[in-house]
């Protein structure tokens, strides 16, 4: 296969194949008006709609519900989704789903809404102790027994890519850290990706979700090769986080091209609808990419950052409790990570930087980590993002707690191209404290 260069060379005990999960998605202005038609085609007659209180007041919910009414489809709305879900909020959502006896679901919102709908669908279909399906070693890591109900995902932000993945992330309150549930069965049946929803998004939300999309693509490209991941006992046991592969590369590179060209424009000029639409497309592509490869260290470290935040409250997000947006928690770790991982696959780090717009003509392989880290920092500065973990309230005294929170995230940590131990993780958090 011509696309499989040396990074995908077979190893003695590694996998010899990779799985391509192609999502069914509709992209384009106004496609939310197709919700009723899509639901009817999927045989939905009574739908549970998941959203949050802020999004419920916005036009996308009205557009979807009007379409359902025109199709004579019954529905009930659950708007108690938390912006950053917890095990408690997942459980409450699952209770609504079970009591409603729905034959299908629609999620309208950001990644938190879509993930909550995935979890509610799962636990209403296959009731179990909450930790049963949660990723090991935090939870039992048990496989989902069978298909779940149809789910139409309608994203309203341009970053998470959750409409294209079988991953549901939440904050496990007892651990003060994020973890998740991952299965191909969790992937929404279809998605309606309508760039018109981005018109009124505040700049901080566009930046945070945009950096999440950037990180999905970067981590996809710099994952360990699928050929170095342990060969599964059977093909059906191959995990979605299977490592970098030729398909995920292709999609991730295109996502990075778009992020490099449009992210700063989309954040700094709300009237630039071209940029916001292209970022919506980039986010979906990045979701497809990491849904076929997985994420690694920046995401694994972010879960501890989100869980341990004490006072920071991000602009344009709910202020009733301390909160750091997911994309912010991820990208603040990224420059430190790529300085560390570059030695494992420097050519891929340079390629990633080039697709983000960096001039790499005079760069050597030894420069790869610094070049990619520097390009990410330029985007952070251009969008007036915090300059490191110090800026959101963390300091040296928090490093051990951050390591403790990140270390259980072995599902993603082991997807990094370079193995990391606790001492190295500690140095990565130190390196992420301040970039300028």
N, C-alpha and C positions, 0 to 999 in steps of 0.2 A: 504494500500500500504506500503510494508515493508520499502521502501526507505524514506518514509515521517516521519522522527523522530519529536521530539517535536517542532522544529522550524517551522514546517508546520501545527501545530495544528490549527483547524478552530477557527475563532473568530466570534463574533456576526454579525458584519457588513462587514467582509472581504470577499474576493473572495473565491469561493469554487472549482474553477477549474483553470488550467493554460493551455496555448496554446503552442504547440511545432511547431516551424517553422524550418523545415529541408531544408537546402540549397542544391541545386544540384551543386556539385563541382567535378572537376577532379584534382587529385593531383599526381604529379610524374614528374621525369626528362624528358624533351622534350615534355611535353603535349601542349606547345604553338603551336606546329606544327599541332595540331588538330583544329586550329581556323577556317579554311575554311570549314571543315566537320561539325563542330558545327554550324557555321553560316548558312550553307545550310539547315541543319536539322531544324533550326528555321525559315526558309522561308525568310531569309535576301537576298536581291538582290542589295541594295544600302546602304552602311554602312557609318556612321559617326564615325571615329576613334578619340578618345580623348587621348592626351598625353601632355607632356611638352617638351620644347626645349632641355633639357638635355637628357631625355629618348629617344627622337626621334633619337638621334645619336647612340643609343646603339643597340645591336643585337636583343633584344626582339621585337622591332618594325619591323625590317627586317624579322624576323621569321614569325610574324603574317601576314604581308602584302604579303610575298611570298606564304603563305598558302592560302590566299584569292585569289591571282592571279591564283594559280593552280586550284582553285574551280570556276574560272570565275565569281567572285563576284566583283562588282564595289565598290569603296570606295573613301572617301576624308578625309584628315587628318587635325585636329585642334590641333595645338601645342602651343596655347597661355595660357594654364592652369597655374595658379599661384601655387607656392609650398604651400602657405597657402591661400586658396580661400577667396574672399570677395563677398559681394553682387554685386559689379560691375563686377567682373570676372565671376560670375555665370550668370549674365544677358548677358554678351557678348557671353558666350558659348551657351546660349539658343538661341541667335540670329542666330548663325551659324547653330544650329540644325534645327531651323524653316526654314531658307532659303534653307537648303540642302534637305528638304523633304525626309529624310532618312526613311527606314522601319526597321532599327535596328542600334545598336551602339556597339562599342567595346572600352573599356578603357584599356590603357596600362600604368601603372605607380603605384605610391603610393596611399595612401588614398585620397590625394587631387585630383588626376586625376579621381579616381573612383567616388568620391563624386560629382565632377563637372559634370561628365557624367550623373549621376543620376538626378541632378537638370536640366541640359539641356534637357534631355529626358522628364522630367515632364512639364517644361514650354513650350516646343515646342508642346507637346501633348495637354495640357490644359492651354492655355495662361491666365494669370491673373496678377493683381497687385502683385509685388514681395512678399510682406509680407503676402499675402493670405494664403499660406501653411506653413509659418514659425511658429515654435512652439510658443504657447502662454506662457507667457503674452507678449513676445516681438512682435510676429506677430499674425495673425488671427487664426492660428491653424486649418484651415479648412481641412476637409478630401479630399484626392485626389479622383476626381469623378469616376475614373474607371481605367482599366489596362493601362499601358504605353507600349512603344515599347520594343521589346526584347533587352537585354543588356548582353554582355559577358564581364566579368571583368577579367583582366589579371594583378594581382598584381606583382610589381617588388621589393617590400620591404617585410621584415619579421616582420610585427608588427600591422598594422592597423586593419586587419580583415574586411575591408570595403566590400570585395567581398561577405561576408556572412550576411550583415546587410542592413536594410532599413533606414539608417541614412545618411544624408549629412550635414556636418558641414562647416560653413563659418564664416568669420569675418564681422560683421555688422559695417561698418566704422563709421556711425553716433554715435554708442554707444561705440566704441573702445572696443568691447567685442565680443566673439564668441557666436553663437547660431546655430540653425540648423533646418532641416526639417526631420520629422520622420514618416514613414508609411511603412507597410509591402509591399505596392505596389512599393516602391522604390528599393526593394531588387533586385540585378542583377538576370537575368533569370538563368544564370549559371556562373561558374568561372573556369578559367584554372590556377591552382596554380603550377607553374613550379619552383622548387628549384634551377635550374641552373642559374636563373637570379640573385641570391645572390652572385655569385662568385666574382664580381667586386665591391660590395658595400663597401664604406669607413666605418671605424670603428665607427665614430660618428653616422652615419645613422643606422647601425646595433644596436648600443646601444639605441638610441632614440626609434626606432620602437620596439625593444625588450622590453624596459620598458613599452611601450604602451600596448603590449601584456600581460605583467605581470599585469599591472593595470586593463586591461579588466577582466582578470580572478579573481583577488583579489576583485574587486568591485562587480562582479557577485556573488561571494560567500558570501560577507558581506552586500549585499543588504538587504533591508527590505523583509520579507517573503511575497510571493504573497498572503498568507492567511490574511495578515494584510493590504493589499491594499484594497481600497474601491471597493466593488463589482460593476462591470459595469452594466449599464442599460440593455445591451444585450451582448451576447458573441462576436459579431462582433465589439463591441466598446472596447474590452479589449486591452490595449496599448501594444506595443512591450516591453516597459519598465515595465513589469508586476511584477518585483521583483524576488528574489531568488526562485527557484523551483527545484524539484528533477532532472529534465533533465539538467538544466543549471549547477547544482552542479557537475554532473557526467562529463560533458565536461570540465568545468573549472578546476577541480582537475587534470585531465590528462594534460591540458595545463600547469598548474603550475609545475607538475612533470618534464616536458620537459624544461621549462624555468629554473628551478632550476639546472638542469643538464647541459644545453648547452649554456645559455646566455653568461657567462663570456668567455667560449671557443670561441664562435662565434665572439665576439667583439675583443678579444685579439690575435686571430690567423686567419688571412684571408684565410690561406690555409686549415683550418679545415672545409672541405666541409660537413662532417657529421653533425657538430654542426650547420652550417648555414641551411642545409636542415631541420634538426629537429626544428630549430627556425621558419622556414617557416610554418611547420606543426602546431607548437604550436600557432602561430599567427592566423591561420585559425580556429583552435579549439576555441581559446579565442574569436574570432569574432562570431562564432556560439553561444558561451555561453552568451556573453553580448547582442547579438541580441535577445536572448530569455529571458533576465532578466533586462538588463539596467545597466547603470553605476550610480555612485553617487558622493560624495563630491570631490574626487581628480580630476575628470573630470570637475565638475562644477566650481571649483576654477581655473582650468587650463585656462579656457576661458578668465578670466580676466588677467591672467599672459601673455598670448599670445597677447592680445589686447593692453596692456599697456607697453610692452617692449619699451625701449627708445634707447639703444645703443648696446646691446648685439648682436653679430653675431656669430652663431654657426659654428664651423669648418665643412668643407665639404658641407655646404649648400650655396645657393646664398648669396652674400654679398652686393647687391645693396641697401639694406635697413635693419634696425634692425630686427632681427628674432630669436625667440626661438622655436625650433622644438616642435611639439605637445607632443610627448612622454616625452620630458624633462619637459615641463610645467606641465604635469600630475604628474610624479613621484616625483618631488620636493615637492609637497604637501602631498604625501602619508604617510610618517612616522608620521607627525603631526596628520593626519586624523585618523589613526588606533589607536593611543594612546587615541583618543577621543571616537571612536565608539566601542572599545573593550568591554566596560561594557554592551552593548546591546546584544552581542552574543559572549562571550569570547571563547567558545569552537570552534566556526567557525574560529575565528582569529588564535587560536592555530593550528587548522587543516591546515589552509592556510600556516602558517609558516613552519609546518612540511613538507608539500608537496614542499616547496621551499628549503628544505634541512636543516632547523634549528633543533637542538637537543632540543626537548621539554620534555624529560623524567622527568626532575626535575621541570618543570614549573607548576605553579598553574594557575587557572583561572584569578587570580588577576594580573598575569604577562603577560597576553595574548597580550595586546596592545604593551608593551615594547618589547616583543619577536618578534612580527611581524615587528614592526618598525625597530628594530635592524637588522633583516635579510635583509630588503630592503636596509638599509644603507650600509651593507656589500657589496651588489651587486653594489651599486653606487661607493663605494671606489675601488672595484676590477676592475671596468671598467673606472676609472678615470673620473667619472662624476662630475659635479658641486655639491658642498656640501650644497646647499640650495639656496633660492631666493636671498640672498645677493650676491652670486657668479655670478648672471646674471644681477646685477644692481639695485635690489630693496632694500629698507630699510624701517625703521619704518615710515618714512613720507609718504610712499605709501600705508599703510595699509587701510586707509579709501577708497581710490580709488579702491583698489583691492576688497574690500567688495562690493562697489557699482557696480563693474563689474560682480561679481559673484552672487549677490543676485537675479537678474532676472532669473537665471538658475534654476527655481523652478522645472522643469521637472526632473532634475537629483538630485537636493538637496533633494527633497522629497522621493527619492529612498533610502536614507541613513537609516541604521537601528536605528539611534538615531536622533531625530529632532534637528535642529540647528537654532538658531536665529542669528541676526546680530552681537551681542556682542560675541557669541561663534565663529562665522565665523572670526571675527577680531582676536581672540586669536589663531585660527588655522593658519592664515597667519603669525602671529608673531612667532608661533612655527616652521613654515617652513623656517624661514629666514636663519638658520644655524644649521647643524647637527654635524659638527665637526670643 
